[in-house]
Amino acid sequence: MLIVALGGIAPIWLIAWIFGFALKKLDKTKIIIYSSFASYIVAIIISGFGNANGGPWNPMIIEYALSLIFVILIRLGIQNFRNKSSSS
């Protein structure tokens, strides 16, 4: 499950980056959180169809929730690092 969650970081980050363009008027922290949650919803929907394999809709909720947490932590960490280095 952790390997799938680590593999889910890239698609959630990419989709969140795309959603971030629509949220330019918000502050950086809100952009990170809102765009990441929006990308989580998109990833759940897509994974449900991709994981169905001809059967019922079967999303990978827990795996992508872990990916979401990783992405938010990494993006907030990068933002804090950039803020510290720009203020020095």
SULSUL-V966053 format. One record per residue. N is the residue number from 1. RES is the residue in one small letter. PHI is phi in whole degrees, 0 to 359 (NA if undefined). OMEGA is omega in radians with two decimals (999 if undefined). BURIAL is b if it has 16 or more other C-alpha atoms within 10 Angstrom, else e. Layout:
BEGIN
N,RES,PHI,OMEGA,BURIAL
N,RES,PHI,OMEGA,BURIAL
END
This chain:
BEGIN
1,m,NA,3.14,e
2,l,293,3.12,e
3,i,294,3.09,e
4,v,294,3.12,e
5,a,295,3.09,b
6,l,294,3.09,b
7,g,290,3.13,e
8,g,279,-3.13,b
9,i,297,-3.09,b
10,a,299,-3.13,e
11,p,293,3.13,b
12,i,293,3.12,b
13,w,296,-3.13,b
14,l,296,-3.14,e
15,i,293,3.10,b
16,a,295,3.11,b
17,w,298,3.12,b
18,i,294,3.11,e
19,f,296,-3.14,b
20,g,298,3.10,b
21,f,295,-3.14,e
22,a,282,-3.06,e
23,l,249,-3.04,e
24,k,300,-3.05,e
25,k,279,3.11,e
26,l,274,3.05,e
27,d,285,-2.98,e
28,k,300,-3.11,e
29,t,295,3.11,e
30,k,294,3.10,e
31,i,300,-3.13,b
32,i,298,-3.07,b
33,i,290,-3.10,b
34,y,295,-3.12,b
35,s,291,3.11,b
36,s,291,3.10,b
37,f,293,3.09,b
38,a,295,3.12,e
39,s,291,3.07,b
40,y,298,3.14,b
41,i,296,3.11,e
42,v,297,-3.14,b
43,a,296,3.10,b
44,i,296,-3.13,b
45,i,297,-3.13,b
46,i,294,-3.13,e
47,s,293,3.10,b
48,g,298,3.11,b
49,f,284,-3.12,e
50,g,290,-3.10,e
51,n,269,-3.09,e
52,a,290,3.13,e
53,n,52,3.12,e
54,g,84,3.13,e
55,g,255,3.14,e
56,p,287,3.11,e
57,w,299,-2.99,e
58,n,224,-3.11,b
59,p,284,3.11,b
60,m,261,-3.01,b
61,i,292,-3.06,b
62,i,292,-3.12,e
63,e,299,3.13,b
64,y,284,3.02,b
65,a,294,3.05,b
66,l,296,3.09,b
67,s,298,3.11,b
68,l,300,3.13,b
69,i,297,3.11,b
70,f,300,-3.10,b
71,v,296,3.14,b
72,i,297,3.14,b
73,l,297,-3.13,e
74,i,294,-3.11,e
75,r,294,3.09,b
76,l,293,3.08,b
77,g,297,3.10,e
78,i,296,3.13,e
79,q,297,3.12,e
80,n,295,3.11,e
81,f,297,3.13,e
82,r,294,3.12,e
83,n,293,3.13,e
84,k,292,-3.11,e
85,s,285,3.13,e
86,s,280,3.13,e
87,s,274,-3.14,e
88,s,280,999,e
END
